[in-house]
Amino acid sequence: MLNPKFQIPNSKQISKSNFLNSKQKVFGHWLLFGIWCLVLGILTCGCGTLKEAGKGFLGISTRSLEDARSSAITKRFNYDYSACYAKAEEILKRMKAYIYAQGVKRHMIAVYVSEWDTTPVGLFFKEIDANNTQIEVSSLSTYAKEFISGKVFAVLDKKMTLEELEAQIYAKEARETKEAKEKTRESEQVHH
C-alpha cells in the first residue's frame, strides 16, 4: 500500500546521511593527524625516552634522582656491597619509606620519604672494594635527602640502632598526626 502523505523532497535541506558523513570526514582527518603526531613523536624521541616519559607520568621515574647525583650526600661504609645494600633496604623499610624502584644490579633504591610524603629520594651504591661500599643519596629536595641520609647513615655507622630509629619515626608520626588534628580543629572553628 502507498503512503497517502507523499512529500516532495526539499533540495535546500541537507540529508542526515550527508551531514553525518561530513562530520565523520572531519573527525577522520583529526584522527589521522593525531596518529601521525604520535608516530613522529615516537620516532624522534626513541624508545628509552618514551619509557622514561611514561614512568614520569606515573610518578615512578628515577631520572631526576640520577640527574641530582652531582649534589648527592655521599658516604663510604665498611660493608661489602651485598651487605650494605641489604642493610640500607632494611633501614628504609623500618623508616616506613616507600620503595618504588630498586635493583641490586641497577645499584640503586628509589624511595618516597613515606607513604604520605611522595618526595623521591635515590640511594645509589658503588662497590669500592671487597669490604667497602659507597652510598650516594640524591633528591631534588634538600630536606628529603638530608632526612633519609641522616637516618640511613646513622644506623649503618652504628650511631643508632634500628629500634631507636623506629622510635624516632613513630614519635615523628605522632607529632604530625597531632598537628594535623589541631589544624583540622582550627579550620572547623573558623568555618563555624
Secondary structure, DSSP 8 states (H G I E B T S, - for coil): ---SS-----TTS--HHHHHHHHHHHHHHHHHHHHHHHHHHHHHH-HHHHHHHHHHHHT---HHHHHGGGG-EEEEESS-HHHHHHHHHHHHHHTT-EEEEEETTTTEEEEESSSS---EEEEEEEEEETTEEEEEEE-S-HHHHHHHHHHHHHHHTTSS-HHHHHHHHHHHHHHHHHHHHHHHHHHHHHH-
